[in-house]
Amino acid sequence: MVGLPYDARRDVVVVTGAGGIGTAVARRLGSGRTLFLADVSRGQLDRTVAALSAEGYEAHGMVIDVCDRASVRKLAEAAAGEGRLAAVAHTAGVCAAIASARTNFEVNMVGTAHVIDCFEAVATRGTSLVCVAGVAGHYATLSEEEESALATTPAEELLELDVVARAGDDAVPAYSPIVPSRYGSRPPRSPGTCAAPG
C-alpha cells in the first residue's frame, strides 16, 4: 500500500481488544478492508491475527495499552497512514470480577477516553467509532454535574474527580452503589459470567 495514492488504498478498520467480542467484530467488519487489531496481550493478539490471516483477512496486530495515550496515538497514526479510517471498534476492557477499581477506571474510563481522543484526531468524514462496554457502569447513580465532569474532563485528569475517588478500592461496589435494602448486602449479579468487553 505504501506509495499508492490515498484514494487507491483500502478502507481501514481498527479493533481494540483481541478477545471474543473484538474478534467477532473484526470478522464482521474486516472483510475487504485493512484490519488493525490491538491488545495489551501479545499472545492473544498473535493468535487472533494468525487466525484472521488464515481466514483471508488482511490483519495487522499492534500491542498497545489503552491506559497509555502515546501507545493509542501510535495505533491511530499507523491505521490512518494505511488508508481511509472507516471504523474503530473499542472492545478492550476489564471487569470488576477480575480487576481492582483503580484498574477498572484506568482501562475502562481513561483508556476509552484515550481511544476517543486519539482516533478523533485522525478521523475523516464518515469514520465511525463505537465503544463496547459491560453493564456495570449503568448501576451507578450520578448527578448531572458528575455526568458532565466525566464527559468533559481531560483523560489525564479523570482519575482525580471526586466521583471516581469516592468509589474506593473494591471494584464490585465501586461499580454498583445500589441501595442495599433493594438487593441485600450484595450487588445484583447477571446470569452470565464477567461482562467485560474483549
Residue frames as a rotation matrix with the C-alpha (Angstrom) as fourth column:
MET 1
0.555 0.832 0.000 0.00
0.832 -0.555 0.000 0.00
0.000 0.000 -1.000 0.00
VAL 2
0.179 -0.552 -0.814 2.89
0.296 -0.759 0.580 2.36
-0.938 -0.345 0.028 0.56
GLY 3
-0.816 -0.560 -0.143 3.32
0.091 -0.370 0.925 4.64
-0.571 0.742 0.353 -2.42
LEU 4
-0.437 0.746 0.502 -0.25
0.870 0.208 0.448 4.29
0.230 0.633 -0.739 -3.65
PRO 5
-0.651 0.314 0.691 -2.38
-0.217 -0.950 0.226 7.40
0.727 -0.003 0.686 -3.89
TYR 6
-0.863 0.297 0.408 -4.54
-0.432 -0.015 -0.902 7.85
-0.261 -0.955 0.141 -0.77
ASP 7
0.040 0.996 -0.082 -7.82
-0.920 0.005 -0.393 7.11
-0.391 0.091 0.916 -2.59
ALA 8
0.138 -0.034 -0.990 -6.43
-0.669 0.734 -0.118 3.84
0.731 0.678 0.078 -4.01
ARG 9
-0.877 -0.474 0.082 -5.80
-0.358 0.529 -0.769 2.38
0.321 -0.704 -0.634 -0.57
ARG 10
-0.302 0.772 -0.559 -8.28
0.501 0.628 0.596 0.10
0.811 -0.100 -0.576 1.14
ASP 11
0.420 0.511 0.750 -10.54
-0.508 -0.553 0.661 1.27
0.752 -0.658 0.027 3.93
VAL 12
-0.668 -0.703 -0.241 -9.15
-0.080 0.390 -0.917 0.59
0.739 -0.594 -0.317 7.38
VAL 13
0.628 0.777 0.045 -10.94
-0.202 0.106 0.974 -0.91
0.751 -0.621 0.224 10.38
VAL 14
-0.578 -0.783 0.231 -9.40
-0.405 0.029 -0.914 -0.82
0.708 -0.622 -0.334 13.87
VAL 15
0.643 0.706 -0.298 -10.47
-0.054 0.429 0.901 -3.10
0.764 -0.564 0.314 16.71
THR 16
-0.407 -0.706 0.580 -9.04
-0.733 -0.126 -0.668 -2.69
0.545 -0.697 -0.466 20.20
GLY 17
-0.065 0.327 0.943 -9.31
-0.785 0.566 -0.251 -5.86
-0.616 -0.756 0.220 22.26
ALA 18
-0.415 -0.202 -0.887 -8.46
-0.811 0.524 0.260 -9.18
0.413 0.827 -0.381 20.59
GLY 19
-0.795 0.222 0.564 -10.73
-0.255 0.721 -0.644 -11.32
-0.550 -0.656 -0.517 22.78
GLY 20
-0.532 0.639 0.556 -14.09
0.696 0.704 -0.143 -12.84
-0.482 0.311 -0.819 21.87
ILE 21
0.533 0.776 -0.338 -16.05
0.449 -0.598 -0.664 -9.65
-0.717 0.203 -0.667 21.19
GLY 22
0.130 -0.573 -0.809 -13.15
-0.557 -0.717 0.419 -7.96
-0.821 0.396 -0.412 19.40
THR 23
-0.833 -0.461 0.306 -12.53
-0.066 0.632 0.772 -11.00
-0.549 0.623 -0.557 17.19
ALA 24
-0.154 0.868 0.473 -16.22
0.838 0.368 -0.403 -11.24
-0.524 0.334 -0.784 16.28
VAL 25
0.637 0.335 -0.695 -16.31
0.037 -0.913 -0.407 -7.53
-0.770 0.233 -0.593 15.38
ALA 26
-0.302 -0.845 -0.441 -13.10
-0.557 -0.218 0.801 -7.91
-0.773 0.488 -0.405 13.33
ARG 27
-0.759 0.074 0.647 -14.61
0.437 0.795 0.421 -10.79
-0.483 0.602 -0.636 11.36
ARG 28
0.238 0.967 0.092 -17.81
0.795 -0.140 -0.591 -8.83
-0.558 0.214 -0.802 10.74
LEU 29
0.816 0.138 -0.561 -16.19
-0.036 -0.957 -0.289 -5.55
-0.577 0.256 -0.776 9.67
GLY 30
0.043 -0.985 -0.166 -12.79
-0.329 -0.171 0.929 -6.61
-0.943 0.015 -0.332 8.33
SER 31
0.124 0.017 0.992 -13.70
0.720 0.687 -0.102 -8.30
-0.683 0.727 0.072 5.05
GLY 32
0.426 -0.015 0.905 -12.22
0.849 -0.340 -0.405 -6.41
0.314 0.940 -0.132 2.11
ARG 33
0.869 -0.136 0.476 -10.57
-0.247 -0.952 0.179 -3.88
0.429 -0.273 -0.861 4.42
THR 34
-0.276 -0.948 -0.157 -7.20
0.027 0.156 -0.987 -3.47
0.961 -0.277 -0.017 6.08
LEU 35
0.762 0.625 -0.171 -7.72
0.090 0.159 0.983 -4.63
0.642 -0.764 0.065 9.63
PHE 36
-0.424 -0.838 0.344 -5.74
-0.324 -0.214 -0.922 -3.42
0.846 -0.502 -0.180 12.64
LEU 37
0.686 0.536 -0.492 -6.19
0.285 0.423 0.860 -5.35
0.669 -0.730 0.138 15.87
ALA 38
-0.271 -0.755 0.597 -4.70
-0.414 -0.468 -0.780 -4.09
0.869 -0.458 -0.186 19.11
ASP 39
0.816 0.456 -0.356 -4.39
0.115 0.475 0.873 -5.71
0.567 -0.753 0.335 22.51
VAL 40
0.486 -0.636 0.600 -2.20
-0.872 -0.406 0.275 -5.49
0.069 -0.657 -0.751 25.61
SER 41
0.370 -0.288 0.883 -1.54
-0.284 0.870 0.402 -9.26
-0.884 -0.400 0.240 25.44
ARG 42
-0.331 -0.596 -0.731 0.99
-0.901 -0.030 0.433 -10.23
-0.281 0.802 -0.527 22.76
GLY 43
-0.922 -0.052 0.384 -0.08
-0.012 0.994 0.105 -13.89
-0.388 0.092 -0.917 22.92
GLN 44
-0.028 0.992 0.121 -3.79
0.442 0.121 -0.889 -13.18
-0.897 0.028 -0.442 22.50
LEU 45
0.368 0.119 -0.922 -3.08
-0.565 -0.759 -0.324 -10.68
-0.738 0.641 -0.212 19.74
ASP 46
-0.604 -0.696 -0.389 -0.78
-0.744 0.316 0.589 -13.03
-0.287 0.645 -0.708 17.80
ARG 47
-0.758 0.385 0.527 -3.29
0.339 0.922 -0.187 -15.90
-0.558 0.037 -0.829 17.98
THR 48
0.262 0.941 -0.215 -6.14
0.293 -0.290 -0.911 -13.67
-0.919 0.176 -0.352 16.77
VAL 49
0.193 -0.271 -0.943 -4.14
-0.789 -0.614 0.015 -12.09
-0.583 0.741 -0.333 13.94
ALA 50
-0.840 -0.541 0.030 -2.91
-0.439 0.712 0.548 -15.53
-0.318 0.447 -0.836 12.81
ALA 51
-0.455 0.750 0.480 -6.45
0.527 0.662 -0.534 -16.95
-0.718 0.010 -0.696 12.81
LEU 52
0.500 0.684 -0.531 -7.86
0.001 -0.613 -0.790 -13.99
-0.866 0.394 -0.307 10.87
SER 53
-0.149 -0.642 -0.752 -4.98
-0.866 -0.283 0.413 -14.03
-0.478 0.713 -0.514 8.39
ALA 54
-0.901 -0.168 0.401 -5.54
-0.037 0.948 0.315 -17.77
-0.433 0.269 -0.860 7.81
GLU 55
-0.049 0.970 0.237 -9.19
0.630 0.214 -0.747 -16.95
-0.775 0.112 -0.622 7.06
GLY 56
-0.066 -0.056 0.996 -8.11
0.981 -0.187 0.055 -14.47
0.183 0.981 0.067 4.38
TYR 57
0.913 0.364 -0.182 -8.30
0.399 -0.889 0.226 -11.16
-0.080 -0.279 -0.957 6.25
GLU 58
0.078 -0.879 0.471 -5.57
0.390 -0.408 -0.825 -8.55
0.917 0.248 0.311 5.78
ALA 59
0.923 0.356 -0.149 -4.90
0.224 -0.181 0.958 -8.37
0.314 -0.917 -0.246 9.52
HIS 60
-0.163 -0.945 0.283 -2.17
0.079 -0.298 -0.951 -6.49
0.983 -0.133 0.123 11.35
GLY 61
0.638 0.356 -0.683 -1.56
0.668 0.185 0.721 -6.57
0.383 -0.916 -0.119 15.09
MET 62
-0.172 -0.674 0.718 -0.20
-0.128 -0.708 -0.695 -3.91
0.977 -0.212 0.035 17.43
VAL 63
-0.067 0.068 -0.995 0.49
0.941 0.336 -0.041 -4.40
0.332 -0.939 -0.087 21.11
ILE 64
-0.385 0.001 0.923 -0.89
-0.099 -0.994 -0.041 -1.35
0.918 -0.107 0.383 22.91
ASP 65
-0.582 0.300 -0.755 -2.01
0.811 0.158 -0.563 -0.36
-0.050 -0.941 -0.335 26.37
VAL 66
0.120 0.714 0.690 -5.12
0.663 -0.575 0.480 1.85
0.739 0.399 -0.542 26.21
CYS 67
0.723 0.095 -0.684 -4.04
0.650 -0.428 0.628 3.39
-0.233 -0.899 -0.371 29.53
ASP 68
-0.249 -0.906 -0.343 -1.07
0.487 -0.424 0.764 4.92
-0.837 0.023 0.547 27.69
ARG 69
0.630 0.574 -0.523 -2.12
-0.075 -0.625 -0.777 7.78
-0.773 0.529 -0.351 25.38
ALA 70
-0.090 -0.749 -0.657 1.13
-0.861 -0.273 0.429 7.59
-0.500 0.604 -0.620 23.37
SER 71
-0.797 -0.153 0.584 0.51
0.013 0.963 0.270 3.90
-0.604 0.223 -0.766 22.69
VAL 72
0.147 0.940 0.308 -3.02
0.612 0.158 -0.775 4.59
-0.777 0.302 -0.552 21.43
ARG 73
0.510 -0.014 -0.860 -1.79
-0.450 -0.856 -0.253 7.56
-0.733 0.516 -0.443 19.37
LYS 74
-0.604 -0.785 -0.137 0.74
-0.581 0.316 0.750 5.28
-0.545 0.533 -0.647 17.58
LEU 75
-0.553 0.499 0.668 -2.08
0.554 0.818 -0.153 2.89
-0.623 0.286 -0.729 16.70
ALA 76
0.498 0.811 -0.307 -4.28
0.334 -0.507 -0.795 5.71
-0.800 0.293 -0.524 15.40
GLU 77
0.238 -0.494 -0.836 -1.50
-0.717 -0.670 0.192 7.17
-0.656 0.554 -0.514 13.28
ALA 78
-0.794 -0.537 0.284 -0.47
-0.252 0.717 0.650 3.77
-0.553 0.445 -0.705 11.88
ALA 79
-0.241 0.798 0.553 -4.05
0.697 0.539 -0.474 2.92
-0.676 0.271 -0.685 10.94
ALA 80
0.648 0.508 -0.568 -4.73
0.053 -0.774 -0.631 6.33
-0.760 0.378 -0.529 9.40
GLY 81
-0.130 -0.814 -0.566 -1.50
-0.700 -0.329 0.634 6.01
-0.702 0.479 -0.527 7.40
GLU 82
-0.764 -0.158 0.626 -2.79
0.167 0.888 0.428 2.89
-0.623 0.431 -0.652 5.67
GLY 83
-0.712 0.567 0.415 -5.91
0.499 -0.008 0.866 4.40
0.494 0.824 -0.277 4.13
ARG 84
-0.315 0.693 0.648 -9.29
-0.509 -0.700 0.501 5.89
0.801 -0.172 0.574 4.93
LEU 85
-0.997 -0.005 0.081 -10.24
-0.076 0.426 -0.901 5.15
-0.030 -0.905 -0.425 8.53
ALA 86
-0.442 0.883 -0.157 -13.70
-0.119 0.116 0.986 3.61
0.889 0.455 0.054 8.09
ALA 87
0.670 0.741 0.048 -14.40
-0.227 0.143 0.963 2.31
0.707 -0.657 0.264 11.59
VAL 88
-0.650 -0.737 0.184 -12.96
-0.418 0.145 -0.897 1.95
0.635 -0.660 -0.402 15.07
ALA 89
0.577 0.766 -0.282 -14.48
-0.149 0.439 0.886 -0.58
0.803 -0.469 0.368 17.48
HIS 90
-0.436 -0.704 0.560 -13.15
-0.675 -0.155 -0.721 -0.22
0.595 -0.693 -0.408 21.02
THR 91
0.598 0.658 -0.458 -13.77
-0.246 0.694 0.676 -3.52
0.763 -0.291 0.577 22.82
ALA 92
-0.374 -0.820 -0.432 -10.76
0.284 0.343 -0.896 -3.59
0.883 -0.458 0.105 25.16
GLY 93
0.151 0.424 0.893 -11.66
-0.731 -0.560 0.390 -3.64
0.665 -0.712 0.225 28.82
VAL 94
-0.863 -0.337 -0.377 -11.61
0.035 0.705 -0.709 -5.38
0.505 -0.624 -0.596 32.18
CYS 95
0.195 0.981 0.019 -14.39
-0.017 -0.016 1.000 -6.30
0.981 -0.195 0.013 34.58
ALA 96
0.227 -0.005 0.974 -14.96
-0.867 -0.457 0.200 -5.79
0.444 -0.889 -0.108 38.28
ALA 97
0.966 0.218 0.142 -14.73
-0.259 0.856 0.449 -9.52
-0.024 -0.470 0.882 38.97
ILE 98
0.675 -0.736 0.045 -11.08
0.728 0.656 -0.196 -9.73
0.115 0.165 0.979 37.90
ALA 99
-0.287 -0.805 0.519 -9.53
0.639 -0.564 -0.522 -6.30
0.713 0.181 0.677 38.43
SER 100
-0.532 0.013 -0.847 -9.29
0.761 -0.431 -0.485 -3.63
-0.372 -0.902 0.219 41.11
ALA 101
0.609 0.758 -0.234 -11.42
0.612 -0.636 -0.470 -0.50
-0.505 0.143 -0.851 40.99
ARG 102
0.177 -0.631 -0.755 -8.33
-0.319 -0.763 0.562 1.53
-0.931 0.141 -0.336 40.05
THR 103
-0.805 -0.494 0.328 -7.54
0.095 0.438 0.894 -0.80
-0.585 0.751 -0.306 37.14
ASN 104
-0.073 0.871 0.485 -11.17
0.938 0.226 -0.264 -0.72
-0.339 0.436 -0.834 36.02
PHE 105
0.717 0.352 -0.601 -11.14
0.234 -0.934 -0.268 3.08
-0.656 0.051 -0.753 35.95
GLU 106
-0.179 -0.874 -0.452 -7.73
-0.364 -0.368 0.855 3.25
-0.914 0.317 -0.252 34.25
VAL 107
-0.871 -0.180 0.457 -8.66
0.281 0.581 0.764 0.80
-0.403 0.794 -0.456 31.49
ASN 108
-0.252 0.884 0.394 -12.41
0.960 0.280 -0.014 1.25
-0.122 0.375 -0.919 31.04
MET 109
0.719 0.543 -0.433 -12.69
0.526 -0.833 -0.173 5.01
-0.455 -0.103 -0.885 31.61
VAL 110
0.268 -0.689 -0.673 -9.30
-0.384 -0.717 0.581 6.61
-0.884 0.103 -0.457 30.91
GLY 111
-0.653 -0.526 0.544 -8.45
0.214 0.561 0.800 4.08
-0.726 0.639 -0.254 28.20
THR 112
0.096 0.784 0.614 -11.75
0.954 0.105 -0.282 4.75
-0.286 0.612 -0.737 26.44
ALA 113
0.784 0.135 -0.606 -11.10
0.094 -0.991 -0.100 8.49
-0.614 0.021 -0.789 26.61
HIS 114
-0.241 -0.943 -0.228 -7.67
-0.298 -0.152 0.942 7.92
-0.924 0.295 -0.244 25.03
VAL 115
-0.546 0.089 0.833 -9.18
0.690 0.612 0.387 5.89
-0.475 0.786 -0.396 22.19
ILE 116
0.558 0.817 0.148 -11.83
0.781 -0.456 -0.427 8.53
-0.281 0.354 -0.892 21.51
ASP 117
0.642 -0.335 -0.689 -9.34
-0.161 -0.938 0.306 11.42
-0.749 -0.086 -0.657 21.68
CYS 118
-0.387 -0.921 0.027 -6.60
-0.195 0.111 0.975 9.80
-0.901 0.372 -0.222 19.57
PHE 119
-0.535 0.220 0.816 -8.91
0.766 0.534 0.358 8.50
-0.356 0.816 -0.454 16.86
GLU 120
0.646 0.724 -0.241 -10.90
0.577 -0.670 -0.466 11.71
-0.499 0.162 -0.851 16.71
ALA 121
0.212 -0.676 -0.706 -7.63
-0.294 -0.733 0.614 13.39
-0.932 0.078 -0.354 15.74
VAL 122
-0.818 -0.573 -0.060 -7.25
-0.256 0.268 0.929 11.16
-0.516 0.775 -0.366 12.63
ALA 123
-0.148 0.856 0.495 -10.91
0.578 0.481 -0.660 10.60
-0.803 0.188 -0.566 11.76
THR 124
-0.995 -0.051 -0.088 -12.19
-0.045 -0.553 0.832 11.66
-0.091 0.832 0.548 8.38
ARG 125
-0.295 0.941 -0.169 -15.66
-0.949 -0.310 -0.067 12.26
-0.115 0.140 0.983 7.01
GLY 126
0.404 0.600 -0.691 -17.62
-0.671 0.707 0.222 9.04
0.622 0.374 0.688 7.51
THR 127
-0.657 -0.648 -0.385 -15.39
-0.158 0.617 -0.771 7.47
0.737 -0.445 -0.508 10.18
SER 128
0.570 0.817 0.089 -17.43
-0.345 0.139 0.928 5.61
0.746 -0.560 0.361 12.81
LEU 129
-0.691 -0.721 0.037 -16.23
-0.323 0.263 -0.909 4.92
0.646 -0.640 -0.415 16.36
VAL 130
0.518 0.849 -0.103 -18.11
-0.357 0.324 0.876 2.55
0.777 -0.417 0.471 18.65
CYS 131
-0.615 -0.657 0.437 -17.16
-0.669 0.141 -0.730 1.80
0.417 -0.741 -0.526 22.25
VAL 132
0.195 0.625 -0.756 -18.39
-0.020 0.773 0.634 -1.53
0.981 -0.109 0.163 23.63
ALA 133
-0.591 -0.360 0.722 -18.94
-0.684 -0.251 -0.685 -1.73
0.428 -0.899 -0.098 27.39
GLY 134
-0.714 0.372 -0.593 -20.32
0.556 0.816 -0.158 -4.01
0.425 -0.442 -0.789 30.06
VAL 135
0.201 0.938 0.283 -23.37
0.388 -0.342 0.856 -3.10
0.900 -0.062 -0.432 32.12
ALA 136
-0.080 -0.243 -0.967 -21.63
0.986 0.123 -0.113 -2.42
0.147 -0.962 0.230 35.43
GLY 137
-0.928 -0.371 0.020 -21.34
0.367 -0.925 -0.100 1.31
0.056 -0.085 0.995 34.87
HIS 138
-0.410 0.855 0.317 -25.11
-0.072 -0.377 0.923 1.59
0.909 0.356 0.216 34.49
TYR 139
0.151 0.456 -0.877 -25.58
0.823 0.433 0.367 0.68
0.547 -0.777 -0.310 38.15
ALA 140
-0.728 -0.513 -0.455 -24.08
0.680 -0.624 -0.385 3.96
-0.086 -0.590 0.803 39.32
THR 141
0.548 0.835 0.050 -26.36
0.835 -0.549 0.028 6.85
0.051 0.027 -0.998 40.24
LEU 142
-0.565 -0.824 -0.041 -24.67
0.818 -0.566 0.103 10.07
-0.108 0.024 0.994 39.13
SER 143
0.212 0.564 -0.798 -25.74
0.339 -0.808 -0.481 13.69
-0.917 -0.168 -0.363 39.31
GLU 144
0.925 0.139 0.353 -25.87
0.379 -0.301 -0.875 15.82
-0.015 0.943 -0.331 36.17
GLU 145
0.701 -0.714 0.005 -22.70
-0.709 -0.695 0.123 17.55
-0.084 -0.089 -0.992 37.33
GLU 146
0.030 -0.693 0.720 -20.88
-0.365 0.663 0.653 14.23
-0.930 -0.283 -0.234 37.76
GLU 147
0.498 0.225 0.837 -22.05
0.627 0.573 -0.528 13.02
-0.599 0.788 0.144 34.34
SER 148
0.991 -0.105 0.088 -20.87
-0.021 -0.752 -0.659 16.29
0.135 0.651 -0.747 32.79
ALA 149
0.427 -0.886 0.181 -17.50
-0.797 -0.275 0.538 16.10
-0.427 -0.374 -0.823 34.53
LEU 150
0.051 -0.382 0.923 -16.94
0.076 0.923 0.377 12.52
-0.996 0.051 0.076 33.36
ALA 151
0.627 0.303 0.718 -17.83
0.696 0.197 -0.691 13.51
-0.351 0.932 -0.088 29.80
THR 152
0.914 -0.145 0.378 -15.72
0.113 -0.806 -0.582 16.67
0.389 0.575 -0.720 29.57
THR 153
0.695 -0.705 0.141 -12.71
-0.433 -0.253 0.865 16.31
-0.575 -0.662 -0.481 31.86
PRO 154
0.240 -0.691 -0.682 -9.43
-0.891 0.122 -0.438 15.67
0.386 0.712 -0.587 30.01
ALA 155
0.656 0.070 -0.752 -8.43
-0.054 0.997 0.046 11.99
0.753 0.010 0.658 30.15
GLU 156
-0.297 -0.903 -0.310 -5.33
0.334 0.206 -0.920 12.65
0.895 -0.377 0.241 32.27
GLU 157
-0.783 0.050 0.620 -7.50
-0.520 -0.599 -0.609 14.27
0.341 -0.799 0.495 34.98
LEU 158
0.084 0.930 -0.357 -10.37
-0.459 0.354 0.815 11.75
0.885 0.096 0.456 35.14
LEU 159
-0.002 -0.126 -0.992 -8.93
0.590 0.801 -0.103 9.69
0.808 -0.585 0.073 38.00
GLU 160
-0.912 -0.396 -0.107 -8.76
0.333 -0.564 -0.756 12.85
0.239 -0.725 0.646 40.15
LEU 161
-0.338 0.863 0.375 -12.51
-0.392 -0.491 0.778 13.51
0.856 0.116 0.504 40.01
ASP 162
-0.566 0.187 0.803 -14.34
-0.816 0.018 -0.578 13.23
-0.123 -0.982 0.142 43.34
VAL 163
0.523 0.851 -0.042 -16.89
-0.844 0.511 -0.165 10.81
-0.119 0.122 0.985 41.87
VAL 164
0.439 -0.467 -0.767 -14.04
-0.219 0.772 -0.596 8.43
0.871 0.430 0.237 40.98
ALA 165
-0.615 -0.738 0.279 -12.19
-0.412 -0.001 -0.911 8.87
0.672 -0.675 -0.304 44.28
ARG 166
-0.183 0.649 0.739 -15.39
-0.973 -0.009 -0.233 8.09
-0.144 -0.761 0.633 46.25
ALA 167
0.498 0.439 -0.748 -15.65
-0.648 0.762 0.016 4.70
0.577 0.477 0.663 44.55
GLY 168
0.548 -0.342 0.763 -12.96
-0.648 0.404 0.646 3.20
-0.530 -0.848 0.000 46.78
ASP 169
-0.420 -0.894 -0.158 -10.70
-0.846 0.323 0.424 0.23
-0.328 0.311 -0.892 46.07
ASP 170
-0.550 0.281 0.786 -13.15
0.162 0.960 -0.230 -2.67
-0.819 0.001 -0.574 45.71
ALA 171
-0.980 0.033 -0.198 -14.28
-0.199 -0.288 0.937 -2.84
-0.026 0.957 0.289 42.08
VAL 172
-0.584 0.811 -0.048 -17.65
0.705 0.536 0.465 -4.56
0.403 0.237 -0.884 42.57
PRO 173
0.146 0.677 -0.721 -19.16
0.870 -0.435 -0.232 -2.00
-0.471 -0.593 -0.653 44.98
ALA 174
-0.585 -0.428 -0.689 -17.45
0.093 -0.879 0.468 0.80
-0.806 0.210 0.554 43.05
TYR 175
-0.972 0.218 -0.085 -19.49
-0.101 -0.063 0.993 -0.16
0.211 0.974 0.083 40.02
SER 176
-0.298 0.924 -0.242 -22.72
0.407 0.352 0.843 -0.82
0.863 0.153 -0.481 41.87
PRO 177
-0.999 -0.039 -0.005 -23.63
0.023 -0.463 -0.886 1.76
0.033 -0.886 0.463 44.52
ILE 178
-0.322 0.942 -0.099 -27.20
-0.018 0.099 0.995 0.47
0.947 0.322 -0.014 44.73
VAL 179
0.007 0.422 0.907 -29.45
-0.930 -0.331 0.161 0.93
0.368 -0.844 0.390 47.73
PRO 180
-0.870 -0.493 -0.026 -28.59
-0.449 0.812 -0.372 -2.08
0.204 -0.312 -0.928 49.95
SER 181
-0.442 0.749 0.493 -32.19
-0.427 0.308 -0.850 -2.69
-0.789 -0.586 0.184 51.06
ARG 182
0.392 0.610 -0.689 -33.16
-0.892 0.066 -0.448 -3.45
-0.228 0.790 0.570 47.47
TYR 183
0.464 -0.298 -0.834 -30.58
-0.466 0.719 -0.516 -6.20
0.754 0.628 0.195 46.92
GLY 184
0.908 -0.217 -0.359 -29.40
0.417 0.563 0.713 -7.09
0.047 -0.797 0.602 50.40
SER 185
0.577 -0.747 -0.330 -25.74
-0.131 -0.483 0.866 -6.58
-0.806 -0.456 -0.376 51.17
ARG 186
-0.397 -0.732 0.554 -24.53
0.466 0.360 0.808 -7.80
-0.791 0.579 0.198 47.76
PRO 187
-0.447 0.227 -0.865 -24.83
-0.709 -0.680 0.188 -6.10
-0.545 0.697 0.465 44.39
PRO 188
0.661 0.732 0.166 -27.08
-0.444 0.560 -0.699 -7.79
-0.605 0.388 0.695 41.82
ARG 189
-0.498 -0.799 0.336 -25.47
-0.182 0.475 0.861 -10.44
-0.848 0.368 -0.382 39.64
SER 190
0.053 0.476 -0.878 -26.14
-0.994 -0.056 -0.091 -11.03
-0.093 0.878 0.470 35.99
PRO 191
0.825 0.348 0.446 -26.89
-0.348 0.934 -0.085 -14.59
-0.446 -0.086 0.891 34.86
GLY 192
0.787 -0.593 -0.169 -23.67
0.052 0.336 -0.940 -14.67
0.614 0.732 0.295 32.81
THR 193
0.265 -0.794 -0.547 -20.10
0.963 0.189 0.193 -14.56
-0.050 -0.578 0.814 33.93
CYS 194
-0.320 -0.486 -0.813 -17.93
0.454 -0.832 0.319 -11.47
-0.832 -0.267 0.487 33.71
ALA 195
0.663 0.684 0.305 -19.48
0.622 -0.275 -0.733 -8.84
-0.417 0.676 -0.607 31.44
ALA 196
0.020 -0.735 -0.677 -16.17
-0.078 -0.676 0.732 -7.31
-0.997 0.039 -0.071 30.39
PRO 197
0.831 0.147 -0.536 -15.68
-0.519 -0.142 -0.843 -6.37
-0.200 0.979 -0.042 26.75
GLY 198
0.041 -0.949 0.314 -12.93
-0.498 0.253 0.829 -8.04
-0.866 -0.190 -0.462 24.92
